[in-house]
Amino acid sequence: MIRIDNHLGSIEISEHYFGKLIGNAVSSCFGVAGMANSNAKQGLRSLLFKNKTDYIDQGVAVRSIGNGLVVDLHIVVTYGLNISAIVNSITNKVSYVVEEATGLKVSKVNVFVDSMKTE
């Protein structure tokens, strides 16, 4: 659960909601071939339920620091494309989508390119 306190009170939003919201935004960006596991829980889930389904929240981690959110993304990119352009696109889209949907400020988006995929 992500909790942000402001002058009106507290806001609590589940990590599951953020995972789906951000996962959909990142998956629709050009050059993203997929998402990689970002923590042990996601790695274990992928190992246990191998080849059964792809999880939209895979590769997404959100935490609150101060009055803002920090988003960590682990992605797989398509080989041969400009990684810098892909990362800039993801950063802008995630910040916009989260701020529009929740009204919470995104302080930082960290994008980790874990691997490349050839098509």
C-alpha positions as CSV (number, residue, x, y, z in Angstrom):
1,M,0.0,0.0,0.0
2,I,1.3,3.4,-1.0
3,R,0.4,6.1,1.5
4,I,0.8,9.9,0.9
5,D,-0.1,12.4,3.6
6,N,-1.2,15.9,2.5
7,H,-3.0,18.9,4.0
8,L,-6.4,17.3,3.3
9,G,-5.6,13.9,4.9
10,S,-4.1,10.6,3.8
11,I,-4.2,8.9,0.4
12,E,-3.7,5.2,0.2
13,I,-3.5,3.4,-3.1
14,S,-2.6,-0.3,-3.6
15,E,0.6,-1.4,-5.3
16,H,-1.6,-3.7,-7.4
17,Y,-3.4,-0.7,-8.9
18,F,-0.1,1.1,-9.7
19,G,1.3,-2.1,-11.2
20,K,-1.6,-2.5,-13.6
21,L,-1.7,1.3,-14.5
22,I,2.0,1.6,-15.1
23,G,2.3,-1.9,-16.7
24,N,-0.3,-0.9,-19.3
25,A,1.4,2.4,-20.0
26,V,4.9,0.9,-20.5
27,S,3.7,-2.0,-22.6
28,S,2.1,0.3,-25.1
29,C,5.4,2.3,-25.6
30,F,7.3,1.8,-28.9
31,G,10.4,-0.4,-28.5
32,V,9.3,-2.2,-25.4
33,A,9.4,-6.0,-26.1
34,G,8.3,-7.0,-22.6
35,M,8.9,-6.6,-18.9
36,A,11.4,-8.3,-16.7
37,N,11.0,-9.4,-13.1
38,S,11.8,-6.6,-10.6
39,N,11.9,-8.5,-7.4
40,A,12.0,-12.0,-5.8
41,K,8.2,-12.2,-5.5
42,Q,7.7,-11.6,-9.3
43,G,10.6,-14.0,-10.0
44,L,9.0,-16.8,-7.9
45,R,5.6,-16.1,-9.5
46,S,7.1,-16.5,-13.0
47,L,8.9,-19.7,-12.0
48,L,5.8,-21.3,-10.5
49,F,3.4,-20.3,-13.2
50,K,5.7,-20.6,-16.2
51,N,4.2,-20.0,-19.6
52,K,0.7,-19.8,-18.3
53,T,0.2,-16.1,-18.5
54,D,2.1,-12.7,-18.6
55,Y,1.5,-10.5,-15.7
56,I,0.9,-6.8,-16.5
57,D,2.5,-5.7,-13.2
58,Q,5.7,-7.6,-14.0
59,G,8.8,-5.3,-13.8
60,V,7.0,-2.5,-11.9
61,A,7.9,-1.3,-8.4
62,V,6.5,1.9,-6.8
63,R,7.4,3.5,-3.5
64,S,6.6,6.8,-1.9
65,I,9.3,9.2,-0.8
66,G,8.3,12.4,0.8
67,N,5.3,13.8,-1.2
68,G,6.1,12.1,-4.4
69,L,6.4,8.6,-6.0
70,V,9.5,6.8,-7.3
71,V,8.8,4.3,-10.0
72,D,11.3,1.5,-10.9
73,L,10.8,-0.3,-14.2
74,H,12.6,-3.3,-15.5
75,I,12.1,-3.7,-19.3
76,V,13.2,-5.7,-22.3
77,V,13.8,-3.6,-25.4
78,T,13.7,-4.5,-29.1
79,Y,17.2,-4.8,-30.5
80,G,18.4,-2.1,-32.9
81,L,16.3,0.8,-31.5
82,N,17.5,3.9,-29.8
83,I,17.4,3.0,-26.1
84,S,17.6,6.6,-25.0
85,A,14.5,7.5,-27.0
86,I,12.6,4.5,-25.6
87,V,13.5,5.4,-22.0
88,N,12.6,9.1,-22.5
89,S,9.2,8.0,-24.0
90,I,8.5,5.7,-21.1
91,T,9.5,8.3,-18.5
92,N,7.2,10.9,-19.9
93,K,4.3,8.5,-20.4
94,V,4.5,7.0,-16.9
95,S,4.7,10.4,-15.3
96,Y,1.7,11.7,-17.2
97,V,-0.5,8.6,-16.7
98,V,0.2,8.3,-13.0
99,E,-0.3,12.0,-12.3
100,E,-3.5,12.1,-14.4
101,A,-5.0,9.0,-12.8
102,T,-4.1,9.6,-9.2
103,G,-3.2,13.3,-8.8
104,L,0.1,12.3,-7.1
105,K,3.4,13.7,-8.2
106,V,5.9,11.4,-9.7
107,S,9.3,12.5,-8.4
108,K,11.4,10.0,-10.4
109,V,11.1,7.2,-12.9
110,N,14.0,4.7,-13.0
111,V,14.1,2.6,-16.1
112,F,16.4,-0.5,-16.1
113,V,17.0,-2.2,-19.4
114,D,17.5,-5.9,-18.4
115,S,17.8,-7.4,-21.8
116,M,17.3,-7.0,-25.6
117,K,15.1,-9.1,-27.8
118,T,15.5,-9.7,-31.5
119,E,12.4,-10.0,-33.6
